[in-house]
Structures are given as structure tokens and as C-alpha cells.
Amino acid sequence: MGEDASALEIAQAIREGDRRAMARAITRIESTRDEDRALGQAILEALIENAGDAIRVGITGPPGVGKSTFIEALGLRLIEEGKRVAVLAVDPTSPVTGGSILGDKTRMERLSVRPEAFIRPSPSGGSLGGVAHRTREVMLLCEAAGYDVVLIETVGIGQSEVAVASMVDFFLVLLLPAGGDELQGIKKGVVELADALVVNKADGPTREVAERTRAEYAMALDLIRGSGDGWRPRALVASALESKGIDEVWQTILEHDEQMKASGEFERRRADQARAWLWKLLEEGVDRMFREQPGMREAIAREEEAVAAQKTTPAAAARTLLEAFRRSIFGSRDPASGAAAGEESD
């Protein structure tokens, strides 16, 4: 397929399972060039009706917990069951160089060579929540291509996991075996978001510690987590290295999926996520329009300097900038009535 292929041609190739077409579309979606992004969005729009059938699973956890090893073990287990698996692995972007490691394919050697698996490492770009800026769109592409399960591995920054939890059906938090005072480090916010906590590395000398940790986390879930959606989060143990406990994790995901669909919560959550993403995109678009409007760059610089020098308050500076933005678009006319400021409409 040539570089000048149309959006409809690329979309059809993706439906037919063309992995190169998938990679090309994702590159366009993640691009910072306007023409590339326009093509990527056109491809996505052509495929949107084919998306939505996969089980979306977000996986996070602290550095060193074994996320990549766990995802590989789970992915291989799903392939044995006849599933096609997409892994969207988000690598941390350096705040200094802007580069990222993008090494997940080397960390998932067995999974990456399977034709039933599609692994796409993407730089986080500094995005809060540890997910790449266009992860949602890429997830939809994977679904349109016929992948049954989409696994999203996050950076695991420990603070803003709400970003990935807001785009998946099942949110899984991997934890290290610990106990006593170390257990106090658990973040309440993460527990409130998690559909399951999995204590990984339950092998060798840490097996007993992992089981004790699981029991303590199970108690924490009972105390902290409410049951607004009717699901009771589980605390499980697993050894990704030995592929033990993976079946139980997958059965938990399936049980959650069945319960959410039976109660109608699945459709409600998907609809809420789509609306939230719409507003996120609107916010980004308005912000970009605000900064790119003629004269606004200079006005922003003036107000930032005034705020930094304590010559005005942030609230007053914000009002000044919003008024300048309004005037740059509507001039002296009232955008609500269409009449010039001070004029009365007939």
C-alpha cells in the first residue's frame, strides 16, 4: 500500500488484519503534523462502527512489579484460548530529552513473535495518568482490527491512574509482596479505582509473603472500596514468572465483564467514557485555539509576567486574557445576541 493511500483504503486494510496498515494509522494518529493527524482521524472515523467489541483492561503498578512479564503471561494465556491480543505499552518520556525507551517488545519476546498479538509501545509524552496522548484512539483501531482483548500498560506513576481507569472496562493494579508498615504505603485513590489487586511475584521465598499481603489488601478493599457498581473488587496472587494465578485473574476479568453487561453498567460506563473523552478533546482544542489566536501569544506573555511580578492576581489576569480572546474572535459584538456591544437588538 503506497504512501498516498486514502483513509478508506487504509481502513479496509485494517479490517482485513493488515498489521502494517495498523502501524501506519497509529503513526498518523500520534503524529504532531496536522496533515498526518487529519489522515489518522479520517481512518478512525471510517472504522468507528467496527470498534467497541473488545474487553479493555488497564494494568498499572509501581516500577519493578513485573508489569511487562505479567502482561506477556496473560497475553500468551489468552492466545491459547483462541483470542487475539493487542498490547498498548506506554513508555515514560524523559522530561529532559523528550525521548523514551520504547523497549516493551524486547521485554515481551515470546508474545511479540506471536501473529495473534499486536504490541505497540508509545511514548507517554509527559501525559498525566501514564497513558499516551492518543491511547484511546489507538485502542479503537485495535478493536476495529478484530483484537478481542486490549491490554493497556501504564507508566505506573502512582498518582493519576484515573486517566487509564477512565478508558477501560477493567482496571487491574499489580503490587509487590510486602507487609506491616510497607502496606501503609498503599494509595487509597488507587484502591478506590481498582477492580482487582494482584500481588505479583508470588514465587520462591516470597510466596508466603505474597499470600499474607493479599489477605491484608483484601481487608483494605473491604474497608475502603464502596460497591457503587455492584462489583466487589478482588485481591489475588500471581507469579507471572511461573505463569501461576493467571487463569484466576482472567476468570475474574470475565466474571466482571459478565456482571457489568447483565446489570447495564457496561453500557453506561462506556457512554460516560465517550462523553468524557469528547470534553477532553474540546478542552484541548479550545486551549490550542486560545493560544494560536492572533495577538494572544503576546497577551499571555504580558499577563504571565505581571502575575509572576505580583502586579496583578491570577484571577484578574485570566479575566483580561478571556476578554482579549473574546474580542479577537467577535470584535465588539456580543456573541450571544450578535449585536455590537452597547447596541439594542430590535
ABEGO torsion letter per residue (X at the ends): XBAABBAAAAAAAAAAGBAAAAAAAAAAAABABAAAAAAAAAAAAAAAAABGABBBBBBBEBBGAGAAAAAAAAAAAAAAAGBBBBBBBBBBBBAAAGBBAGAAAAABAAAAABAABBBBBBBAGGBBGGBBAAAAAAAAAAAAAGBABBBBBBAGAGAAAAAAAAABABBBBBBBBBBEAAAAABBAAAAAABABBBBBGBBEAAAAAAAAAAAAAAAAAAAABBAAAGBBBBBBBBBAAAGBGAAAAAAAAAAAAAAAAAAGAAAAAAAAAAAAAAAAAAAAAAAAAAAABBGAAAAAAAAAAAAAAGABBAAAAAAAAAAAAAAAAAEABBAAAGBBBGBBBX
